[in-house]
Amino acid sequence: MRATHAVVSVSALVVAFSVCASAQSATASNSVPTDSLTDPVRVLASRLNLTRYKATIKGLTQFGDRREGTDRNANAVTWIETQLRSYGCANVERVTYDFQPPVPAGTRAADSAMRVRSAQRSQAAALGSAQGGGGTRGVRTRTGVNTDSLAQKDPALRALNTQPSTPGKRQEVYCTKVGCTHPEEMYIIGAHMDGHGWGEAANDDGSGTALVMEIARIMSMPDVKTDRSIRFALWNNEETGLNGARAYVDQREAMQGKESPAGSGKYPEPKWLGMIQHDMMLFDHGMPHPDGTMSPEQRPEADVNIEFQSASKMSAESQKLAWLFVTANEKYATDYPAAVGPHMTNTDSAPFQDLIPAISLRENERGREVGAGWDPQWHQVTDVYATYTDKDFRLGLNAAQTTLGAVGLLVSATIVK
């Protein structure tokens, strides 16, 4: 298996080199159109389509809720890796780390951990107050994580999700579009592939995972050239506390921008220029009714929420990145607008937020809308593919158009003729 992976990676790098060489040749001969009517990023955004996006989400749901530490999660990681390789995405690799869940209550170690968590919660509360809110508003309904297997009425899905999580080794997969001019610099596009709740995790976060995979597919096409690199990362262990994204930062932050081997022109970890996370992309039906019910239709004023963290060390740079995404949405998204908010939280971009510009795209504002019950499928048995309509899936597609458009501009994407 390891030898096969190496062969595929080398092949993908050869394709990437060929694209760069072809692009340089085409530019030299003026064979690439540069008139104002030709926008390569618009062409790339038009390659996204609803059928493919839905099919990728559907493919992920075959593994149930993909809870970390289970065979269904490991099988989903392998499936994602296979898909990325089939797209021709270069440098398909895995990050391996160890995850040990919190120790049981009542032990000395647990009591110590509880004191640490209590202090962390106090700090978080103070931080939330300092940044000016982001709390719930309007009608609020109960939220939580379903842990009752019998709440899942589909016996096949209940059986699929039965295996419990066990501590130990975890893996997550990523691939890279190698830049032609500055391969040593990259933007990271991410989503988490794990879920829980005894459903299919179709929205949380099959919708974000499929979005990242679809952009990887298009940017890996043989006629696409970018100046800078793009990494497509599918995090694991988000639901347990962003552990997969944190492991990536811990293992690879110090590797940034270092050529290896020296003189090879290869950069295992290009310098991070920005991180864009996607988490729950489909359901914007508005505020719950006073009786706790929800509108069955996507609301007409649905939008793509782009959040940054105003209390982070990179707040100004992250806000600038968020507004660039709004501009891309206005130019390339077909149906729904975008809105910017300053309260990014509880998402895999958080481990990056004090290091580089970092934003998160969602269906709703994480704190005051998702947290207030605006998505009744969140962590529930109803988070299954059949719950959502084409209007819901199209909101996710518009987020994909927004991200592809913005990142396409940031990396100077062109099409080789």
C-alpha positions in Angstrom: 0.0 0.0 0.0 2.8 2.4 0.9 4.6 1.8 -2.4 1.4 2.3 -4.4 0.8 5.6 -2.6 4.3 6.8 -3.5 3.8 6.0 -7.2 0.5 7.8 -7.3 2.0 10.9 -5.6 4.9 11.0 -8.0 2.5 10.7 -10.9 0.4 13.6 -9.6 3.5 15.7 -9.2 4.4 15.0 -12.8 0.9 16.2 -13.9 1.3 19.3 -11.8 4.7 20.0 -13.3 3.2 19.5 -16.8 0.4 21.9 -16.1 2.9 24.6 -14.9 5.2 24.0 -18.0 2.2 24.2 -20.3 1.0 27.3 -18.7 4.4 29.0 -19.1 4.5 28.0 -22.7 1.0 29.2 -23.4 1.6 32.5 -21.7 4.8 33.0 -23.7 2.9 32.4 -27.0 -0.1 34.5 -26.0 -2.4 31.6 -26.6 -4.3 32.1 -23.3 -7.1 34.7 -23.8 -6.7 37.7 -21.5 -9.6 39.9 -22.7 -12.1 41.2 -20.2 -14.8 38.7 -21.4 -12.7 35.7 -20.3 -12.6 35.1 -16.5 -10.9 31.7 -15.7 -12.2 31.8 -12.2 -15.8 32.1 -13.5 -15.2 29.1 -15.8 -13.9 27.1 -12.8 -16.9 28.1 -10.6 -19.2 27.0 -13.4 -17.7 23.5 -13.3 -19.4 23.1 -9.9 -22.8 21.5 -10.2 -25.6 20.4 -7.9 -25.7 16.8 -9.0 -22.0 16.2 -8.3 -22.2 18.0 -4.9 -25.2 15.9 -3.8 -23.5 12.7 -5.0 -20.4 13.3 -2.9 -22.6 14.0 0.2 -24.5 10.8 -0.6 -21.2 8.9 -0.9 -20.2 10.0 2.6 -23.5 9.0 4.2 -22.9 5.3 3.4 -20.6 5.4 6.4 -23.3 6.5 8.8 -22.4 9.2 11.3 -18.6 8.5 10.8 -17.9 8.8 14.6 -14.2 9.0 15.3 -12.5 5.9 16.7 -14.7 3.5 14.8 -14.4 1.3 11.7 -17.0 3.4 9.9 -14.8 6.5 10.4 -11.7 4.8 9.2 -13.5 3.5 6.2 -14.7 7.0 5.4 -11.2 8.3 5.6 -10.1 5.7 3.1 -13.0 6.5 0.8 -12.1 10.2 0.9 -8.5 9.4 0.1 -9.5 7.2 -2.8 -11.7 10.0 -4.2 -8.9 12.6 -3.9 -6.5 10.3 -5.7 -9.0 9.7 -8.5 -9.2 13.5 -9.0 -5.4 13.7 -9.6 -4.9 15.8 -6.5 -1.2 15.8 -5.6 0.6 14.9 -2.4 -2.3 12.8 -0.9 -1.1 12.2 2.6 -2.4 11.3 6.1 -1.8 12.9 9.4 -1.6 10.4 12.3 -2.1 11.3 15.9 -3.2 9.7 19.2 -6.5 10.6 20.8 -7.4 9.8 24.4 -10.8 10.9 25.6 -11.3 12.5 29.0 -10.8 10.2 31.9 -13.9 8.9 33.8 -15.3 11.1 36.5 -14.4 10.4 40.1 -10.7 9.7 39.6 -7.9 12.0 40.7 -6.9 12.7 37.1 -10.5 13.5 36.2 -10.9 15.9 39.1 -7.7 17.7 38.0 -9.0 17.8 34.4 -12.3 19.2 35.6 -10.6 22.1 37.3 -8.7 22.8 34.1 -11.8 22.7 32.0 -13.6 25.0 34.5 -10.8 27.5 34.2 -11.0 27.3 30.5 -14.7 27.9 30.5 -14.3 30.9 32.7 -11.7 32.3 30.3 -14.0 31.6 27.4 -16.9 33.4 29.0 -14.7 36.4 29.8 -13.4 36.4 26.2 -17.0 36.2 24.9 -18.0 39.2 27.0 -15.0 41.2 25.9 -15.7 40.6 22.2 -19.2 41.9 22.5 -21.6 38.9 22.6 -22.4 36.5 19.8 -25.0 35.0 22.1 -28.5 33.6 21.2 -31.4 35.8 20.1 -35.1 35.4 19.5 -36.9 32.1 20.0 -34.6 29.4 21.4 -35.1 25.6 21.2 -33.2 22.9 23.0 -30.0 21.7 21.4 -27.7 18.7 22.3 -26.2 15.5 21.0 -28.4 12.5 20.6 -26.9 9.5 22.4 -30.0 7.3 22.2 -29.6 4.6 19.6 -33.3 3.8 19.7 -34.1 7.3 18.6 -32.9 6.2 15.2 -35.9 4.3 13.7 -34.0 3.0 10.6 -32.7 -0.4 11.8 -30.0 -0.6 9.1 -28.6 2.8 10.0 -28.9 2.0 13.7 -26.9 -1.1 13.2 -24.3 0.8 11.1 -23.7 3.3 13.9 -23.6 0.7 16.7 -19.8 0.3 17.1 -18.6 2.6 19.9 -15.6 4.8 19.7 -12.3 3.5 21.2 -9.2 5.5 22.2 -6.0 5.4 20.1 -4.6 6.2 16.8 -6.5 8.6 14.5 -5.9 9.6 10.9 -7.1 12.4 8.6 -6.3 12.9 4.9 -5.3 15.9 2.8 -4.1 16.6 -0.7 -2.5 19.6 -2.4 -2.8 21.6 -5.6 0.8 22.6 -6.2 1.4 26.2 -7.2 3.5 26.9 -10.3 5.1 30.3 -9.2 5.1 30.0 -5.4 4.8 26.3 -4.4 6.2 27.3 -1.1 3.0 29.2 -0.1 -0.5 27.9 0.3 -4.1 28.5 1.4 -5.8 25.7 3.4 -9.4 24.8 2.6 -10.9 22.5 5.3 -13.9 20.7 6.6 -14.3 17.9 9.3 -15.4 14.5 8.1 -16.4 13.0 11.4 -19.9 13.2 13.0 -22.1 11.8 15.7 -25.7 11.5 16.8 -26.8 8.2 15.2 -27.7 9.7 11.9 -25.7 10.1 8.7 -24.0 13.4 9.5 -25.1 14.5 6.0 -25.0 18.2 7.0 -22.6 18.1 9.9 -20.3 17.8 8.2 -20.9 15.8 5.0 -21.9 19.1 3.4 -18.6 20.8 4.2 -16.5 17.7 3.4 -18.2 17.3 0.0 -17.7 21.0 -0.7 -13.9 20.7 -0.1 -13.7 17.5 -2.1 -15.6 19.1 -5.1 -13.3 22.1 -5.1 -10.3 19.8 -5.0 -11.7 17.9 -7.9 -12.0 21.0 -10.0 -8.7 22.6 -9.1 -6.9 19.3 -9.8 -8.2 19.2 -13.4 -5.3 19.0 -15.9 -6.0 22.3 -17.5 -6.0 24.3 -14.2 -2.9 26.3 -13.1 -2.4 28.3 -10.0 0.4 30.6 -8.9 0.2 29.4 -5.2 -0.6 26.1 -3.7 -3.9 25.0 -2.1 -4.2 22.3 0.5 -7.5 20.5 0.9 -7.8 19.1 4.4 -10.5 16.8 5.8 -10.1 17.0 9.5 -11.0 14.2 12.0 -12.1 14.5 15.7 -13.8 17.8 15.3 -16.7 16.7 17.4 -14.4 15.9 20.4 -12.8 19.3 20.5 -11.1 20.1 17.2 -8.4 17.5 17.9 -7.6 16.7 14.3 -7.0 20.3 13.3 -5.0 20.9 16.5 -2.8 17.8 15.7 -2.1 19.2 12.2 -1.0 22.6 13.7 1.1 20.9 16.4 2.8 18.6 13.9 3.3 20.9 10.9 3.5 24.5 12.0 7.3 24.4 12.3 7.7 22.8 8.8 6.2 25.8 7.0 8.0 27.0 3.9 11.0 24.6 4.2 12.2 23.1 1.0 12.8 19.3 1.3 15.1 18.0 0.0 17.1 21.1 -0.3 17.2 22.3 -4.0 14.3 20.0 -5.0 11.7 22.7 -5.3 9.4 20.6 -3.1 7.8 22.0 0.0 6.1 19.4 2.2 4.4 22.1 4.2 4.1 25.4 2.3 3.8 28.6 4.3 0.3 29.1 5.5 -1.4 32.2 4.0 -4.9 31.6 5.2 -7.3 28.9 6.5 -10.9 28.6 5.3 -13.2 26.2 7.2 -16.6 24.8 6.2 -19.0 23.3 8.7 -22.8 22.7 8.2 -23.7 24.3 4.9 -27.3 23.3 4.1 -30.0 24.4 6.5 -31.0 28.1 6.8 -34.8 27.9 7.4 -34.8 30.7 9.9 -35.6 31.1 13.6 -37.7 28.4 15.3 -41.4 29.1 15.7 -42.7 29.8 19.3 -43.9 26.2 19.4 -40.4 24.9 18.5 -41.3 23.9 14.9 -39.4 25.0 11.9 -40.3 26.2 8.4 -40.1 23.3 6.0 -38.6 25.5 3.3 -35.2 27.3 3.0 -36.0 30.9 3.8 -35.9 33.4 0.9 -33.3 35.5 2.8 -31.0 32.5 3.4 -27.3 33.4 3.1 -23.8 32.0 3.5 -22.3 33.1 6.9 -18.6 34.0 6.8 -17.2 34.4 10.3 -13.9 35.6 11.7 -12.9 35.9 15.4 -12.7 39.5 16.4 -10.7 38.6 19.6 -8.0 36.7 17.7 -4.5 38.0 17.1 -5.2 38.0 13.4 -8.5 39.7 13.6 -7.9 42.5 11.1 -6.3 40.2 8.5 -9.1 37.6 9.0 -11.8 40.3 8.5 -10.2 41.4 5.3 -10.2 37.8 4.1 -13.9 37.5 5.0 -14.9 40.6 3.0 -12.9 39.3 0.0 -15.1 36.2 0.2 -18.2 38.4 0.1 -16.9 40.0 -3.0 -16.3 36.6 -4.6 -19.8 35.5 -3.6 -21.3 38.6 -5.3 -19.3 37.7 -8.4 -19.6 33.9 -8.6 -22.4 32.6 -6.5 -25.7 31.9 -8.3 -28.4 32.0 -5.7 -27.6 33.1 -2.1 -25.7 36.1 -0.8 -23.0 36.1 1.9 -22.8 37.9 5.3 -19.9 38.6 7.6 -19.9 38.1 11.3 -17.1 38.5 14.0 -17.9 35.6 16.4 -16.2 32.6 14.8 -16.1 29.8 17.4 -16.2 26.0 17.9 -14.7 25.2 14.5 -11.5 23.8 13.0 -10.2 27.2 11.9 -9.9 28.1 15.6 -6.4 26.4 16.1 -5.2 28.6 13.2 -6.8 31.9 14.2 -3.9 33.4 16.1 -1.4 32.3 13.5 -2.8 33.3 10.1 -6.0 34.8 8.7 -8.7 32.3 9.4 -12.5 32.3 8.6 -15.4 29.8 8.8 -18.2 29.4 6.3 -21.6 28.1 7.7 -25.3 28.0 7.1 -25.9 30.1 10.2 -24.0 32.1 12.7 -22.4 29.5 15.0 -23.1 31.2 18.4 -26.4 32.9 18.3 -28.2 30.9 15.6 -27.0 27.3 15.5 -26.6 27.5 19.3 -30.2 28.7 19.6 -31.6 25.8 17.7 -31.9 27.2 14.2 -30.9 23.7 12.9 -33.0 21.0 14.5 -30.9 18.3 12.7 -27.7 19.3 14.5 -26.3 16.1 16.1 -29.6 14.4 15.7 -30.9 11.2 14.0 -32.6 13.4 11.4 -29.3 14.6 10.0 -29.7 12.3 7.0 -29.5 12.9 3.3 -33.3 12.4 2.8 -34.0 15.4 5.2 -32.7 18.0 2.7 -34.2 19.4 -0.4 -32.5 20.8 -3.5 -32.9 24.3 -2.1 -30.9 23.2 0.9 -28.2 21.5 -1.2 -28.0 24.6 -3.4 -27.1 26.7 -0.4 -24.0 24.4 0.1 -23.3 24.7 -3.6 -23.3 28.5 -3.3 -20.8 28.3 -0.5 -18.6 26.1 -2.8 -18.9 28.7 -5.5 -18.0 31.4 -3.0 -14.9 29.6 -1.8 -13.7 28.5 -5.2 -14.1 32.0 -6.5 -12.3 33.7 -3.6 -9.4 31.2 -3.5 -9.2 31.1 -7.3 -8.5 34.9 -7.2 -6.1 34.6 -4.3 -4.0 32.0 -6.1 -4.3 33.5 -9.5 -6.0 30.5 -11.1 -5.9 30.3 -14.9 -6.9 27.7 -17.5 -4.3 26.3 -19.7 -5.4 26.2 -23.4 
